[in-house]
Amino acid sequence: MRILAGIFVSLLFTVTTFAQRDRDNRLEFTTMVAHWAKYDGPEYLDFIDEAKPDLVQLGFYGAHFWSLAHTPQYKGYPSHFPVQGFAECGKWFDDKIKALHDRKRLVIGHFNVEFLVGDPDSDQGPRGFFKFYHDLWDEKELGPKPVDDPISLLERDGEGKPIKSSSYKIGGMNEYWGCLRNPDWQKVLKAWVTRGIKRGIDGFIANYFYRHNCLCEHCQGGFRTYLKKRFNKSELAAKLGIKNLDSHVFTEIVAWHKPEESTPLRLEMLRWSQIANKQAFDEVFIKHGRSLKPDLIVAQWNHLSAFSQIRGDERCALPAELWGKGEDYLWYSMGASGYYTDLAKGFLGEGTLQARYLRSAFDDKPFTLGKYESVRTRVAIAELAANGGSPMGFYARHTDPDARAIFAQYYGFIHQYDTIYRANRPYSELTLLYPRKAVHQGNVEPVERFKTHGDELLDEHVLFDVWPDDLSDKGRYEWPKEKRPSSSRFKGPSTVRVSASRPAKSDTEINLHFVNYNREEPPRLKNGKANPGRTPADEKPIAVEGMTADFLIPPGFKVNRLEFITPEEPKPVKVEFTRTATRIKFDVPRFLVYGVIRIR
């Protein structure tokens, strides 16, 4: 196999022992669902009973709730509330939390941290969030208001005016943004967190972690303090063109921006923006939230797409020591980058590289990928299960009988073989380093090379993991001086991805995961673009036959038997193999979308 110089570092097969829950109190789960719409019908709990997810993201406890639950638009995007009114909708969520707890499901609430819908004034008076703040804030429920005027809580432009937009036009209202650096806005968030905890929620997943070009006093002062700690006076002048930081007034403090328009100062603005957002998250959810509920589950809903950096990814400039610190699981949205296939062009609409990156960056804690996928339900579940993630169902069409049957079948398979999946460890023969150091310097070209090399290795069915290069010296693995002379080899279509793992509590088993993306694609759209399909009936996978494996046995491992399992035929099938001193060879049985070889 071709080794890509400067990209790969081969690994010894000795992987550090995965930290178990009883050692560091990690949250572990293998399946989840999340819904922002159509969660109010009686069939929803029936779906939960059939799929039996470990964790359910349901309900709204942040700015979505307090901006819209009382308005005539309560039924619409984004939250599709089941009933109107704070008390009425709050009671509905109380009852649903209890119903899910009765089913032994963890319940995580969605928590918008800053995106506000409403108008400070109109011919109807204050609307949306501003109506709530002025007239409907209940001090018995939420405690005292932090300030009298909510305008003081908002992000501001260079003229001191609140930043606003009208992208969604919900009820004809505008959109504003609370400033996460503002301590009074943090008090609002803490009041909402407190109320959610009183409702009995197990945790929160926070989203809308965008910092815009806010130039309020908190952002000006916070950025100055950051620069003062990071650079001396001569460095500020030479590197950033700032001669007197104390008197300097920033005309922009950007966050995300186009990489080609970046500068050293803009990179510092982005880095500070993401550090400041993380500090606000920690203050509100970890410090405050866990002071009320020590086992509060906390997570962030962020975006990665196809490794969009500097212009996207809420953590792209975050130092490694802060990346995910104190958080229990990750949600990363892939946006429109992976919800369809274009097989003629070799595009599988997959998240394999993203999953492997998140797994190592987050030290094997639970994570999921949001793929906007409502058609390829099987493969969306399989790729996460195969790569250490938690399959989810954000667009699970639980009102569609086909989708419900697939979730019950595939989640049932994962639960049946829980010891394979829960807190498992990655197994690999090579590591592909993700160039996070270059990104931190504003250079995104290595990211494109990383993606190209990663796709090549996936097509060649190499067993590799992905490791951020700013963590590669942390001692997780032992690094030999010379590359391994050989590796496992798999012969099969490039539409199959091969991954490997070891069970959490066993050193006597290795699991090979095979995920098949091949399908009968719907006819192309009139504009010539790939057609993703409309329902799970359009997934139409094409089964894999004739795949073979030549597996390199790791040192000290003895192979006694092989078994094959798949969701379509979950009863184990014995697999015959031939053996040499260092290798075993076998045929992979036919499978539709997902199959696992258990080497025992």
PALOLUM-163429 format. One line per 8 residues: number of its first residue (from 1); their letters; for each residue x, y, z of C-alpha. Coordinates in pm, 1 decimal. Example, Ala and Ser with C-alpha at 12.3 -4.5 7.8 and 13.67 -1.06 7.14 Angstrom:
residues 2
1) AS) 1230.0,-450.0,780.0  1367.0,-106.0,714.0
***
This chain:
residues 600
1) MRILAGIF) 0.0,0.0,0.0  124.5,347.7,-84.3  227.7,552.1,218.8  176.0,926.3,187.6  491.4,1088.9,318.8  443.1,1356.8,578.4  78.4,1268.1,630.3  77.6,933.8,807.1
9) VSLLFTVT) 233.7,803.4,1122.6  206.3,429.4,1172.2  89.4,300.7,1506.4  176.7,23.6,1741.1  -129.7,-182.9,1813.2  -113.6,-108.5,2185.8  -395.1,139.4,2247.9  -446.4,294.4,2587.7
17) TFAQRDRD) -731.5,153.8,2790.1  -1058.9,337.4,2740.9  -1162.5,526.6,3054.3  -1477.3,362.1,3183.8  -1770.2,536.6,3346.1  -1688.5,397.5,3686.1  -1345.0,562.1,3665.8  -1422.2,911.2,3542.6
25) NRLEFTTM) -1803.2,924.0,3536.3  -1827.9,950.2,3158.8  -2166.9,948.3,2997.6  -2194.1,658.7,2751.5  -2476.9,592.6,2507.5  -2507.3,425.9,2168.1  -2833.2,553.8,2013.3  -3030.1,876.6,2018.6
33) VAHWAKYD) -3307.6,1068.7,1843.5  -3387.4,1438.8,1816.3  -3691.9,1616.6,1680.2  -3780.4,1978.9,1621.0  -4107.8,1897.4,1449.5  -4391.3,1641.8,1458.4  -4307.8,1532.5,1810.7  -4651.9,1613.0,1950.6
41) GPEYLDFI) -4856.7,1325.8,1810.5  -4937.9,1000.5,1993.5  -4721.9,806.2,1748.1  -4407.1,976.9,1882.6  -4395.9,778.4,2205.3  -4485.5,465.9,2009.7  -4176.7,531.8,1798.1  -3965.6,572.8,2113.4
49) DEAKPDLV) -4098.1,240.3,2241.0  -4003.1,71.1,1913.5  -3658.0,226.3,1857.7  -3562.7,242.5,2227.5  -3296.3,516.5,2194.7  -3074.3,570.5,2496.0  -3107.4,947.1,2472.0  -3384.3,1174.2,2341.9
57) QLGFYGAH) -3336.3,1539.2,2247.5  -3679.8,1690.2,2294.2  -3813.7,2026.6,2398.5  -3691.3,2386.0,2398.8  -3565.2,2575.3,2702.5  -3371.9,2873.3,2568.9  -3444.9,3167.2,2340.4  -3668.4,2971.4,2100.3
65) FWSLAHTP) -3909.9,2900.4,2382.4  -3909.7,3246.4,2537.1  -3925.9,3422.3,2199.2  -4204.3,3222.3,2035.1  -4408.6,2994.5,2263.2  -4650.0,3277.9,2347.5  -4688.7,3407.8,1990.8  -4933.7,3317.4,1712.6
73) QYKGYPSH) -4632.0,3162.7,1535.6  -4582.3,2899.6,1807.4  -4666.5,2617.2,1565.1  -4407.1,2711.0,1301.9  -4033.6,2697.8,1248.3  -3806.4,2654.4,1432.3  -3962.9,2481.7,1729.7  -4311.1,2376.6,1615.8
81) FPVQGFAE) -4448.9,2403.0,1967.3  -4745.0,2172.3,2038.7  -4949.6,2433.9,2228.9  -4940.6,2810.5,2275.1  -4841.7,2985.2,2597.2  -4548.2,2960.5,2835.7  -4744.1,2783.3,3107.7  -4930.0,2555.4,2867.4
89) CGKWFDDK) -4626.6,2460.4,2660.7  -4409.3,2426.5,2970.4  -4661.7,2186.2,3121.9  -4665.1,1987.7,2797.0  -4287.3,1947.6,2815.4  -4310.5,1854.6,3185.3  -4547.8,1571.8,3099.1  -4334.3,1453.2,2807.0
97) IKALHDRK) -4019.9,1448.5,3021.5  -4201.2,1229.7,3273.7  -4329.8,998.1,3000.7  -3978.2,953.4,2863.4  -3828.7,905.0,3209.5  -4089.8,635.0,3271.7  -3940.1,465.2,2965.2  -3587.6,497.5,3111.4
105) RLVIGHFN) -3474.6,746.0,2845.8  -3239.9,1037.0,2909.7  -3404.5,1364.4,2805.4  -3192.8,1650.9,2671.9  -3347.3,1989.6,2598.4  -3252.9,2212.8,2305.1  -3124.2,2547.6,2426.8  -3079.6,2841.0,2186.8
113) VEFLVGDP) -2828.6,3070.5,2358.5  -2863.8,3397.3,2165.0  -3085.6,3397.8,1854.0  -3384.3,3617.4,1941.1  -3701.1,3666.7,1735.9  -3912.5,3976.1,1792.6  -3934.9,4352.4,1771.2  -3854.8,4602.6,2050.5
121) DSDQGPRG) -4149.6,4807.1,1925.1  -4419.6,4790.1,1658.7  -4777.1,4903.9,1603.1  -4865.1,4613.2,1834.8  -4603.0,4710.6,2092.2  -4308.7,4482.4,2176.9  -4324.6,4141.7,2009.5  -4160.8,3802.8,2047.9
129) FFKFYHDL) -3866.9,3801.6,2287.9  -3917.9,4168.7,2374.6  -4283.9,4113.5,2466.0  -4172.1,3831.8,2694.9  -3901.6,4040.2,2858.3  -4111.1,4354.2,2910.0  -4447.2,4204.6,3005.9  -4430.0,3826.8,3059.6
137) WDEKELGP) -4115.2,3768.3,3265.4  -4243.6,3596.5,3578.5  -4010.5,3667.0,3870.7  -4162.1,3381.3,4071.4  -4057.9,3149.7,3789.9  -3733.8,3310.5,3671.1  -3616.1,3540.0,3946.1  -3555.6,3915.2,3901.7
145) KPVDDPIS) -3480.1,4063.9,3561.3  -3107.9,4136.4,3518.9  -3178.4,4477.7,3356.2  -3484.5,4688.2,3279.3  -3413.1,4744.5,2910.1  -3347.7,4428.8,2700.6  -3181.6,4638.0,2429.4  -2874.6,4656.6,2653.9
153) LLERDGEG) -2836.4,4277.1,2623.7  -2787.6,4271.1,2245.9  -2491.8,4250.8,2010.0  -2417.8,4593.3,1856.4  -2265.5,4729.6,1536.9  -2007.3,5006.0,1499.4  -2270.4,5274.9,1547.4  -2391.3,5121.8,1870.9
161) KPIKSSSY) -2713.6,4993.7,1715.5  -2838.8,4638.2,1780.1  -2735.0,4393.4,1507.6  -3047.0,4261.7,1339.7  -3150.4,4059.3,1037.4  -3465.7,3932.3,873.5  -3355.0,3597.7,732.5  -3652.2,3394.0,855.0
169) KIGGMNEY) -3923.5,3660.7,883.3  -4111.0,3457.5,1145.4  -4440.3,3639.2,1190.2  -4283.5,3934.5,1009.3  -4051.8,3985.3,1306.7  -3680.2,4066.5,1297.9  -3395.8,3865.8,1446.7  -3153.7,3993.8,1708.8
177) WGCLRNPD) -2866.6,3839.5,1902.1  -2790.1,3839.4,2271.4  -2421.1,3906.7,2337.6  -2264.6,3608.8,2514.0  -1987.1,3831.1,2650.9  -2246.2,4045.7,2829.5  -2272.6,3933.0,3195.5  -2636.5,4045.0,3210.3
185) WQKVLKAW) -2722.2,3823.0,2913.3  -2550.6,3536.7,3093.3  -2785.8,3602.9,3386.3  -3083.4,3561.4,3152.0  -2941.9,3231.1,3028.9  -2881.7,3114.4,3385.3  -3243.9,3191.2,3474.7  -3360.1,2978.6,3180.3
193) VTRGIKRG) -3119.7,2696.3,3274.3  -3250.7,2701.9,3631.0  -3609.7,2676.2,3508.1  -3526.9,2385.7,3278.9  -3356.1,2195.5,3558.5  -3660.8,2246.5,3779.2  -3869.5,2087.5,3505.9  -3665.1,1770.0,3548.0
201) IDGFIANY) -3453.3,1780.8,3234.5  -3139.6,1559.8,3231.2  -2933.3,1808.6,3035.4  -2909.8,2065.4,2759.8  -2769.4,2081.1,2410.5  -2688.5,2444.3,2338.8  -2687.3,2590.0,1989.9  -2654.2,2914.7,1793.9
209) FYRHNCLC) -2298.3,2970.6,1915.0  -2233.5,3238.2,1656.2  -2043.7,3549.9,1744.0  -2109.6,3823.8,1491.3  -1911.6,4143.1,1438.4  -2025.6,4275.7,1774.1  -1854.1,4595.0,1886.6  -2024.5,4645.9,2221.8
217) EHCQGGFR) -1824.5,4748.3,2528.6  -1800.7,4387.5,2647.0  -1649.6,4269.9,2319.4  -1413.6,4569.4,2289.5  -1293.7,4525.7,2646.7  -1276.1,4147.9,2630.8  -1071.1,4147.7,2311.2  -829.2,4407.3,2449.7
225) TYLKKRFN) -776.1,4198.3,2763.8  -712.9,3889.1,2550.3  -455.8,4068.4,2332.6  -283.1,4216.7,2637.3  -225.5,3867.9,2779.8  -116.9,3720.5,2446.0  122.0,3986.0,2311.1  361.8,4245.9,2448.3
233) KSELAAKL) 361.5,4602.8,2316.5  625.0,4547.2,2051.4  450.6,4233.0,1925.2  117.7,4415.3,1905.8  275.7,4683.9,1689.8  482.9,4453.4,1470.0  234.2,4168.9,1420.0  -102.9,4337.6,1446.3
241) GIKNLDSH) -36.5,4704.2,1375.1  -169.3,4819.7,1713.4  48.4,5091.2,1867.1  -156.7,5172.6,2178.0  -394.5,4894.9,2279.9  -553.9,5087.8,2567.4  -678.6,5365.6,2338.7  -732.8,5153.0,2029.3
249) VFTEIVAW) -1096.1,5134.1,1910.8  -1167.0,4831.2,1695.0  -1382.3,4902.1,1390.5  -1435.4,4527.7,1349.8  -1401.8,4223.8,1571.8  -1498.5,3947.1,1332.4  -1547.6,3578.8,1403.0  -1600.5,3349.2,1102.2
257) HKPEESTP) -1468.4,3497.6,779.0  -1342.9,3390.4,437.9  -997.1,3231.6,468.2  -874.3,3425.8,165.7  -964.2,3749.9,343.7  -791.9,3659.1,667.7  -513.0,3854.7,839.2  -311.9,3792.3,1158.0
265) LRLEMLRW) -543.7,4030.7,1343.4  -857.8,3865.5,1208.2  -727.5,3526.0,1315.1  -684.7,3660.2,1667.9  -1039.7,3795.7,1652.1  -1167.8,3452.3,1553.2  -963.7,3276.0,1820.6  -1081.9,3514.5,2090.6
273) SQIANKQA) -1443.9,3488.4,1971.8  -1439.2,3111.2,2010.6  -1259.2,3121.1,2345.2  -1506.9,3380.4,2474.3  -1801.4,3169.7,2357.6  -1657.9,2865.1,2532.3  -1607.7,3068.0,2850.6  -1971.8,3177.8,2838.3
281) FDEVFIKH) -2086.3,2819.3,2782.5  -1880.6,2700.0,3077.8  -2011.3,2979.4,3301.4  -2376.9,2916.1,3220.2  -2403.0,2540.1,3172.8  -2108.4,2384.6,3354.4  -2046.2,2617.4,3648.9  -2403.5,2736.6,3707.0
289) GRSLKPDL) -2597.3,2439.9,3571.2  -2394.9,2178.5,3754.9  -2406.4,2382.2,4075.3  -2780.4,2305.7,4069.8  -2759.1,1956.1,3921.1  -2411.3,1798.4,3951.7  -2482.7,1531.1,3690.6  -2626.5,1776.4,3436.6
297) IVAQWNHL) -2549.2,1655.8,3084.8  -2412.4,1934.7,2866.4  -2340.4,1941.9,2494.4  -2303.9,2183.8,2205.7  -2471.6,2168.4,1864.9  -2202.6,2285.2,1622.7  -2121.6,2267.8,1251.1  -1843.8,2104.6,1051.3
305) SAFSQIRG) -1986.4,2044.8,702.5  -1706.0,1906.0,481.3  -1439.0,2041.6,719.2  -1527.2,2403.2,654.4  -1265.7,2597.7,849.6  -1229.1,2965.9,942.4  -1552.4,3037.4,754.4  -1730.3,2768.2,958.9
313) DERCALPA) -1691.9,2528.8,1259.1  -1751.3,2687.8,1598.0  -1427.1,2537.3,1735.5  -1189.7,2571.8,1438.0  -961.3,2817.8,1620.2  -1018.2,2691.0,1974.1  -703.0,2578.3,2158.3  -681.3,2203.9,2214.7
321) ELWGKGED) -699.9,2237.7,2593.8  -1046.5,2397.3,2565.9  -1185.0,2183.5,2283.6  -1489.6,2005.3,2431.4  -1359.6,2044.0,2786.6  -1620.7,1944.9,3045.4  -1878.2,1849.7,2781.2  -2050.5,1511.9,2769.3
329) YLWYSMGA) -2119.2,1465.4,2398.7  -2088.1,1643.1,2064.6  -2335.8,1717.5,1790.2  -2181.9,1830.4,1462.9  -2399.7,1921.8,1168.6  -2277.0,1835.5,820.0  -2525.3,2073.0,661.2  -2585.9,2003.1,293.1
337) SGYYTDLA) -2251.0,1827.3,246.7  -2364.4,1469.3,298.8  -2734.7,1404.4,244.9  -2714.4,1259.5,-107.9  -2493.9,1043.5,-330.8  -2345.2,1099.5,-674.2  -2193.8,760.2,-737.2  -2085.4,838.8,-1093.2
345) KGFLGEGT) -1851.9,1101.5,-945.7  -1746.0,881.6,-654.8  -1936.1,1093.3,-402.4  -2086.6,883.1,-124.1  -2243.1,1156.0,89.1  -2063.7,1019.5,393.5  -1929.7,1148.1,722.5  -1656.3,889.8,784.4
353) LQARYLRS) -1363.5,1131.5,802.3  -1563.1,1372.2,1017.0  -1662.2,1093.0,1254.2  -1305.9,970.5,1297.1  -1179.2,1323.5,1357.7  -1444.3,1395.4,1622.1  -1383.2,1064.1,1791.6  -1014.6,1128.8,1853.0
361) AFDDKPFT) -1047.2,1502.3,1918.5  -1308.4,1429.3,2186.3  -1113.5,1142.0,2345.7  -1367.3,874.6,2250.1  -1661.6,1041.3,2423.3  -2002.3,1012.3,2251.8  -2069.7,1222.2,1943.7  -2312.4,1234.2,1655.1
369) LGKYESVR) -2337.4,1382.8,1306.7  -2642.9,1572.3,1186.3  -2671.5,1491.4,817.3  -3011.2,1629.8,715.4  -3072.4,1275.3,597.9  -3430.8,1156.2,569.2  -3377.6,898.5,292.3  -3063.7,687.7,353.6
377) TRVAIAEL) -3164.7,591.5,704.6  -2972.3,263.1,715.7  -2640.4,403.7,601.6  -2668.3,711.4,827.5  -2706.4,481.3,1127.1  -2438.6,238.2,1009.2  -2157.8,488.4,946.2  -2185.0,628.8,1299.1
385) AANGGSPM) -2210.1,287.4,1461.1  -1904.4,176.2,1263.4  -1693.6,474.1,1367.3  -1762.4,507.6,1738.5  -2047.1,759.0,1715.2  -2406.0,749.4,1830.2  -2659.8,709.4,1549.0  -2929.0,972.5,1569.3
393) GFYARHTD) -3261.1,1051.8,1411.2  -3296.2,1428.2,1376.1  -3482.6,1373.1,1052.2  -3618.6,1034.5,1151.0  -3955.9,1017.7,979.7  -4120.4,848.0,1272.8  -4459.5,893.8,1107.8  -4332.3,693.6,807.1
401) PDARAIFA) -4376.4,316.3,858.0  -4064.4,240.4,650.6  -3845.8,469.2,861.5  -3987.7,338.3,1187.2  -3920.2,-18.9,1083.7  -3558.8,63.9,993.2  -3493.0,241.2,1323.2  -3642.2,-45.0,1520.6
409) QYYGFIHQ) -3436.0,-295.9,1320.5  -3100.0,-115.4,1325.2  -3124.6,27.2,1677.3  -3239.0,-313.9,1794.0  -2928.1,-463.7,1636.4  -2702.7,-215.2,1818.1  -2875.9,-289.0,2149.1  -2854.4,-664.5,2087.8
417) YDTIYRAN) -2477.5,-634.1,2049.6  -2430.9,-363.4,2311.2  -2091.5,-495.3,2424.2  -1952.1,-431.7,2075.0  -2059.6,-67.2,2067.6  -2085.1,85.7,2413.5  -1765.7,277.7,2493.9  -1569.6,76.1,2237.9
425) RPYSELTL) -1213.8,169.5,2138.5  -1086.8,247.0,1789.4  -857.0,-2.5,1622.7  -630.0,113.0,1342.5  -306.7,41.8,1161.6  -231.6,395.4,1043.6  -316.5,746.1,1155.0  -407.3,1034.2,927.0
433) LYPRKAVH) -315.2,1359.8,1097.4  -568.7,1639.8,1071.4  -384.6,1973.6,1018.6  -533.4,2174.7,1301.8  -204.4,2359.7,1359.7  -218.6,2495.8,1004.6  -581.3,2601.9,1048.8  -486.1,2791.3,1363.0
441) QGNVEPVE) -232.9,2978.4,1147.4  -500.1,3060.9,890.1  -382.0,2806.5,632.0  -664.1,2583.3,504.4  -480.2,2430.3,206.5  -360.5,2131.2,413.9  -725.2,2057.7,498.2  -795.9,1995.7,129.6
449) RFKTHGDE) -494.1,1765.5,107.3  -614.0,1585.3,419.6  -954.5,1527.0,260.9  -799.0,1400.8,-63.4  -564.8,1159.4,115.5  -844.5,1047.8,346.0  -1074.8,967.4,55.7  -796.2,771.3,-114.1
457) LLDEHVLF) -739.9,560.0,195.5  -1111.7,503.6,241.5  -1137.0,384.4,-118.4  -841.4,151.1,-55.5  -1007.6,14.1,261.2  -714.8,99.0,486.7  -772.2,70.9,860.8  -684.1,418.1,983.8
465) DVWPDDLS) -796.3,671.5,1238.2  -777.8,1051.5,1227.6  -591.2,1248.6,1489.9  -559.7,1628.6,1529.0  -192.8,1715.9,1489.0  -198.5,1949.8,1789.3  -283.9,1647.6,2006.3  -49.6,1395.9,1842.7
473) DKGRYEWP) 215.2,1446.6,2114.1  -19.0,1385.5,2408.1  97.1,1027.8,2465.3  -219.6,844.8,2368.0  -19.9,612.6,2142.0  337.8,494.1,2125.8  500.6,613.0,1803.9  752.8,373.7,1646.8
481) KEKRPSSS) 1045.2,515.6,1451.6  979.6,303.8,1144.2  654.2,244.2,960.1  492.5,-95.8,975.1  599.3,-293.9,667.1  249.7,-419.9,589.4  -117.0,-379.2,674.6  -451.4,-548.5,632.4
489) RFKGPSTV) -594.2,-565.6,281.9  -956.4,-576.3,173.7  -1076.4,-632.5,-181.2  -1415.8,-492.6,-261.3  -1596.8,-198.4,-419.3  -1488.1,156.2,-332.8  -1847.4,221.7,-224.3  -1773.3,19.5,91.0
497) RVSASRPA) -1601.9,169.8,395.0  -1412.6,-49.5,642.5  -1361.6,47.4,1007.1  -1241.5,-142.0,1312.4  -1292.2,-130.3,1687.1  -1240.0,-326.8,2006.4  -1501.3,-373.6,2280.5  -1459.3,-158.9,2589.8
505) KSDTEINL) -1394.2,-441.6,2830.7  -1224.5,-699.1,2611.4  -879.4,-744.1,2462.4  -981.7,-1073.4,2304.1  -1199.7,-938.2,2022.8  -1159.7,-712.6,1720.7  -1461.3,-601.0,1519.2  -1443.8,-512.2,1149.8
513) HFVNYNRE) -1729.0,-287.8,1033.1  -1837.7,-277.9,667.6  -2066.1,3.6,550.7  -2207.4,-2.9,197.4  -2308.2,323.4,27.1  -2396.4,171.9,-308.5  -2757.7,223.7,-408.7  -2997.7,257.7,-696.2
521) EPPRLKNG) -3006.5,634.5,-723.3  -3322.0,822.1,-822.6  -3315.7,982.1,-1170.8  -3120.4,1305.9,-1181.0  -3302.0,1633.3,-1133.7  -3391.1,1847.8,-1434.4  -3088.8,2068.9,-1366.9  -2861.5,1766.1,-1390.8
529) KANPGRTP) -2780.0,1752.7,-1020.8  -2794.8,1437.0,-811.8  -3136.1,1351.8,-672.3  -3123.2,1252.9,-302.7  -3472.3,1100.9,-305.8  -3766.1,1186.9,-86.2  -3844.1,904.2,157.1  -3668.5,597.8,303.2
537) ADEKPIAV) -3822.3,397.4,19.9  -3574.4,578.8,-209.1  -3266.1,449.3,-27.9  -3262.5,131.8,-243.6  -2927.1,-15.5,-136.7  -2749.3,-262.3,-364.7  -2606.0,-553.7,-166.7  -2232.7,-630.6,-156.8
545) EGMTADFL) -2109.7,-974.0,-258.9  -1767.1,-1124.1,-315.7  -1564.8,-901.8,-80.1  -1250.2,-1061.9,64.5  -1022.7,-980.4,357.5  -655.1,-1040.1,434.1  -626.1,-925.8,795.3  -295.1,-856.9,969.6
553) IPPGFKVN) -308.7,-1012.3,1316.1  -178.5,-773.3,1583.0  106.4,-896.0,1806.2  -6.9,-1117.2,2091.9  -355.2,-1172.5,1949.3  -472.7,-1528.7,1877.4  -760.7,-1591.0,1638.2  -990.0,-1879.8,1729.7
561) RLEFITPE) -1311.7,-1803.6,1541.7  -1486.3,-1553.4,1317.5  -1855.1,-1460.0,1319.5  -2055.0,-1235.7,1088.7  -2356.2,-1032.3,1197.4  -2580.6,-787.1,1013.9  -2907.7,-609.3,1101.4  -3085.5,-797.1,824.1
569) EPKPVKVE) -2981.9,-1135.6,973.6  -2872.1,-1064.1,1332.1  -2813.0,-1429.9,1418.5  -2434.7,-1487.8,1401.1  -2295.6,-1680.2,1104.0  -1968.3,-1869.9,1137.6  -1702.7,-1754.3,889.5  -1432.8,-1994.8,770.1
577) FTRTATRI) -1077.7,-1861.4,741.4  -723.3,-1962.8,663.0  -436.6,-1863.7,886.2  -65.0,-1799.6,865.3  167.3,-1681.5,1140.0  68.3,-1316.3,1093.9  -250.4,-1312.6,883.5  -596.7,-1455.9,836.3
585) KFDVPRFL) -784.9,-1461.3,508.3  -1160.8,-1493.6,466.5  -1457.7,-1406.9,247.9  -1696.8,-1141.9,376.5  -2054.9,-1276.4,357.8  -2310.7,-1088.9,151.2  -2459.5,-784.5,324.7  -2705.1,-512.7,230.9
593) VYGVIRIR) -2582.0,-195.6,405.7  -2399.4,-293.3,724.3  -2212.8,-598.3,839.4  -1968.4,-679.4,1119.3  -1700.2,-947.4,1136.3  -1623.8,-1044.4,1494.0  -1264.3,-1170.3,1518.5  -1247.2,-1358.2,1846.3
***
